[in-house]
Amino acid sequence: MAKALLEQHGEFYPIGVCIDQEGKTMQRLIGDNDNYPLASVLLDHIQSDFTTKLSSGNIVAYTIVYQAKVTNKQYKDPVNVLIAKFESTDMETKGVYYLPYTITDKTVQFFEPWLD
């Protein structure tokens, strides 16, 4: 979904996906009746909602995918990345996955990802 949105629009709002106790997946996209929310506000809202639901046992896992620019040892200059923050009720399953990319002529090319 993120790749298709990047190729069509060059950007997208944060996307949240969670799994409930029965194994059913649910998506969280733009909400709160706001057609143009700030991505950071939407990201915070989805994160807060999923953290609360995970703590209460209403869901067993979630991930939130969003765009950012980051630097690290390999990328000294800022690089576009898709970030997937994920967590589950299994305390060992939590992390942040980084997937660098470029867009050329509406075609997304992904590079070597890394996990924190």
Buried (B, 14 or more C-beta within 10 A) or exposed (E): EBBEBBEEEEEBBBBBBBBBEEEEEEEBEBEEEEEEBEBEEBBEBBBEBBEEBBEEEEBBBBBBBBBEEEEEEEBEEEBBBBBBBBBBEEEEEEEEBBBBBEBEEEEBEEBEEBEE
